[in-house]
Amino acid sequence: MAGIRDYIWILPFIGSILAAISIFTPAAVRIFGPGQYLQYMNGFYVFIVGGTPEFGFVDIPILMIVGVICLILIITCTIIMFISSLTHRKRDAPASWIVFGILFIGGASYYIGGTEVGYMMYGMINYDITVSFWENYTPSFGAIAPFISGGMSILGYIISKSVGKEQVKITPISKDTTSVSKEEAPVSEAISQPIPIEESQSIKFCPACGEKIPSAEAKFCPGCGQNL
């Protein structure tokens, strides 16, 4: 599992590369007859007829405003996510990847929806007709790539959290210490043997007269004859 986590950063990294490429590619394409009309997100267009290209900017201000706002958002997210993917290699995915994914998808959705509404408003104001932008144009890589980038960023975060942290196997320490040989230190305590106490020839005195008894074996006092 840890090996998968080490390569999750590649998902937002590739997503940021795709988003960077989308900035320089058309967001909408219209093909009619021998000609081809390519419109970029910032309002710049290339009109190719018979192999001769013509360049310019759309004359619909609201389309340029919507496109420029979305373009700034995508450029900002692309730079930050590119740096974040490189700085989080072999690390857990940050929650900002979810934010970048939402901003990418939200920015592309804003461009598609805003372009449609702006084009319809332009038709109503100037020609009193309702014209759908995406009925005449086809979304190109410039409008599709941010969805892919956002999905890869969100997917990278989900995979990182589902894999989880690497499980560290902990071997329990056995409490059985029988295998460990312990050298018993020889007890050098001297066992004291009981020392026989010899009866000493203690000096005794007669309880009657206080005369000194010369021998412990005497049965009578030599002074008063008291029975000892």
C-alpha positions as CSV (number, residue, x, y, z in Angstrom):
1,M,0.0,0.0,0.0
2,A,2.8,2.3,0.8
3,G,4.1,1.9,-2.8
4,I,0.8,3.1,-4.2
5,R,0.9,6.2,-2.0
6,D,4.4,7.1,-3.3
7,Y,3.0,7.6,-6.8
8,I,-0.4,9.2,-6.1
9,W,1.1,12.7,-6.7
10,I,1.4,11.8,-10.4
11,L,-2.4,12.2,-10.8
12,P,-2.6,15.9,-9.9
13,F,0.7,16.5,-11.6
14,I,-0.6,15.2,-14.9
15,G,-3.8,17.1,-14.3
16,S,-1.9,20.3,-13.9
17,I,0.0,19.6,-17.2
18,L,-3.3,19.0,-19.0
19,A,-4.7,22.2,-17.6
20,A,-1.6,24.2,-18.7
21,I,-2.0,22.8,-22.2
22,S,-5.7,23.7,-22.3
23,I,-4.8,27.4,-21.8
24,F,-3.1,27.4,-25.2
25,T,-5.7,25.4,-27.1
26,P,-9.1,26.4,-28.4
27,A,-12.1,26.1,-26.1
28,A,-14.7,26.0,-28.8
29,V,-14.6,25.0,-32.5
30,R,-17.0,25.6,-35.3
31,I,-16.6,24.0,-38.7
32,F,-18.6,25.2,-41.7
33,G,-17.9,24.5,-45.3
34,P,-14.3,24.9,-46.1
35,G,-13.6,27.1,-43.1
36,Q,-12.8,26.4,-39.5
37,Y,-13.4,28.8,-36.6
38,L,-11.3,28.3,-33.4
39,Q,-12.2,30.3,-30.3
40,Y,-10.0,30.5,-27.2
41,M,-11.1,31.0,-23.7
42,N,-9.8,34.6,-23.5
43,G,-11.8,35.6,-26.6
44,F,-9.0,35.2,-29.1
45,Y,-10.0,33.5,-32.3
46,V,-8.4,32.0,-35.4
47,F,-10.5,31.8,-38.5
48,I,-9.1,29.6,-41.2
49,V,-10.5,29.6,-44.7
50,G,-8.7,28.0,-47.6
51,G,-5.5,27.6,-45.5
52,T,-5.2,31.3,-44.8
53,P,-5.7,32.1,-41.1
54,E,-7.2,35.3,-39.7
55,F,-6.7,36.4,-36.1
56,G,-8.7,38.6,-33.8
57,F,-10.8,38.9,-30.7
58,V,-14.6,38.3,-30.5
59,D,-16.7,41.4,-30.6
60,I,-19.0,40.2,-27.8
61,P,-17.7,41.7,-24.6
62,I,-19.6,39.4,-22.2
63,L,-17.9,36.4,-23.8
64,M,-14.5,37.9,-23.2
65,I,-15.3,38.8,-19.6
66,V,-16.6,35.3,-18.8
67,G,-13.6,33.7,-20.6
68,V,-11.0,35.9,-18.9
69,I,-12.3,35.2,-15.4
70,C,-12.4,31.5,-16.1
71,L,-8.9,31.6,-17.6
72,I,-7.4,33.5,-14.6
73,L,-9.0,30.9,-12.3
74,I,-7.6,27.9,-14.2
75,I,-4.1,29.5,-14.5
76,T,-3.9,30.1,-10.8
77,C,-5.1,26.6,-9.9
78,T,-2.7,25.1,-12.4
79,I,0.3,26.7,-10.9
80,I,-0.6,25.9,-7.3
81,M,-1.5,22.3,-8.0
82,F,1.6,21.8,-10.1
83,I,3.7,22.9,-7.1
84,S,1.6,21.0,-4.6
85,S,1.9,17.7,-6.5
86,L,5.7,18.0,-6.5
87,T,6.0,18.9,-2.8
88,H,3.7,16.0,-1.7
89,R,5.5,13.2,-3.3
90,K,5.5,10.1,-1.0
91,R,3.3,12.0,1.4
92,D,-0.4,12.1,2.2
93,A,-2.5,14.2,-0.2
94,P,-3.5,17.6,1.2
95,A,-7.1,18.6,1.3
96,S,-6.3,21.4,-1.2
97,W,-6.4,18.8,-3.9
98,I,-10.1,18.6,-3.4
99,V,-10.4,22.4,-3.6
100,F,-8.4,22.5,-6.8
101,G,-10.5,19.8,-8.3
102,I,-13.7,21.7,-7.5
103,L,-12.3,24.9,-8.9
104,F,-11.2,23.3,-12.1
105,I,-14.6,21.7,-12.7
106,G,-16.4,24.8,-11.5
107,G,-14.4,27.1,-13.7
108,A,-15.0,25.0,-16.8
109,S,-18.7,24.8,-16.0
110,Y,-18.8,28.5,-15.5
111,Y,-17.2,29.1,-18.9
112,I,-19.6,26.8,-20.7
113,G,-22.7,28.1,-18.9
114,G,-21.6,31.7,-19.0
115,T,-20.7,31.6,-22.6
116,E,-24.1,30.2,-23.4
117,V,-26.0,32.8,-21.3
118,G,-23.9,35.6,-22.6
119,Y,-24.3,34.6,-26.3
120,M,-28.1,34.3,-25.8
121,M,-28.2,37.8,-24.1
122,Y,-26.2,39.2,-27.0
123,G,-28.6,37.8,-29.5
124,M,-31.6,39.1,-27.7
125,I,-30.2,42.6,-27.2
126,N,-28.8,43.1,-30.7
127,Y,-31.0,41.0,-32.9
128,D,-34.0,40.2,-30.8
129,I,-33.4,36.5,-31.3
130,T,-32.3,33.7,-29.1
131,V,-29.1,32.0,-30.3
132,S,-27.5,29.1,-28.6
133,F,-23.7,29.2,-28.6
134,W,-23.1,25.5,-28.1
135,E,-25.6,24.6,-30.9
136,N,-23.2,26.2,-33.3
137,Y,-19.9,25.4,-31.5
138,T,-18.4,22.2,-30.2
139,P,-16.4,22.2,-26.9
140,S,-12.8,21.6,-27.6
141,F,-9.8,20.6,-25.5
142,G,-9.5,24.0,-23.9
143,A,-13.0,23.6,-22.3
144,I,-12.8,19.8,-21.6
145,A,-9.3,19.5,-20.1
146,P,-10.2,21.4,-16.8
147,F,-12.8,18.7,-16.1
148,I,-10.2,16.0,-16.5
149,S,-7.7,17.9,-14.4
150,G,-10.2,18.4,-11.6
151,G,-11.2,14.8,-11.7
152,M,-7.6,13.6,-11.4
153,S,-6.9,15.9,-8.5
154,I,-10.0,14.7,-6.6
155,L,-9.2,11.1,-7.5
156,G,-5.7,11.5,-6.1
157,Y,-7.0,12.7,-2.8
158,I,-9.5,9.9,-2.5
159,I,-7.0,7.2,-3.3
160,S,-4.5,8.7,-0.8
161,K,-7.0,8.6,2.0
162,S,-8.5,5.2,1.1
163,V,-5.0,3.6,1.0
164,G,-4.3,5.0,4.5
165,K,-1.1,5.1,6.4
166,E,1.3,2.3,6.1
167,Q,0.6,-0.4,8.7
168,V,3.6,-0.9,10.8
169,K,3.9,-4.5,12.0
170,I,4.8,-4.6,15.6
171,T,6.0,-7.9,17.0
172,P,4.8,-8.4,20.5
173,I,7.5,-8.9,23.1
174,S,7.1,-12.3,24.8
175,K,6.9,-12.2,28.5
176,D,8.4,-15.7,28.7
177,T,11.8,-15.3,30.0
178,T,12.6,-18.9,30.3
179,S,14.8,-18.8,27.2
180,V,16.9,-16.1,28.6
181,S,19.6,-17.8,30.8
182,K,20.3,-15.9,33.8
183,E,23.5,-16.6,35.6
184,E,22.8,-16.9,39.2
185,A,25.4,-15.2,41.2
186,P,26.8,-17.4,43.8
187,V,25.6,-16.5,47.2
188,S,28.7,-16.1,49.4
189,E,26.8,-15.3,52.4
190,A,28.4,-17.1,55.3
191,I,26.0,-19.3,57.1
192,S,26.7,-18.6,60.7
193,Q,26.8,-21.8,62.7
194,P,25.5,-21.6,66.2
195,I,28.4,-21.2,68.6
196,P,27.9,-23.3,71.7
197,I,28.0,-21.2,74.7
198,E,30.0,-22.8,77.4
199,E,28.8,-22.2,80.8
200,S,31.3,-20.0,82.5
201,Q,32.2,-20.3,86.0
202,S,30.3,-17.3,87.1
203,I,30.8,-15.9,90.6
204,K,27.9,-16.4,92.9
205,F,27.0,-15.0,96.4
206,C,24.9,-16.4,99.2
207,P,21.4,-15.0,99.2
208,A,21.4,-15.1,103.0
209,C,24.7,-13.6,104.2
210,G,26.2,-12.4,100.9
211,E,29.2,-14.7,101.3
212,K,31.2,-15.4,98.1
213,I,30.6,-18.9,96.9
214,P,33.9,-20.2,95.6
215,S,32.4,-22.9,93.3
216,A,29.3,-23.3,91.2
217,E,29.0,-26.8,92.4
218,A,28.8,-25.9,96.1
219,K,25.5,-26.8,97.7
220,F,25.9,-25.0,101.0
221,C,27.2,-21.5,101.9
222,P,30.6,-21.8,103.5
223,G,29.8,-18.7,105.7
224,C,26.3,-19.4,107.1
225,G,25.6,-22.9,105.9
226,Q,22.6,-21.8,103.9
227,N,21.3,-24.4,101.5
228,L,22.0,-23.3,98.0
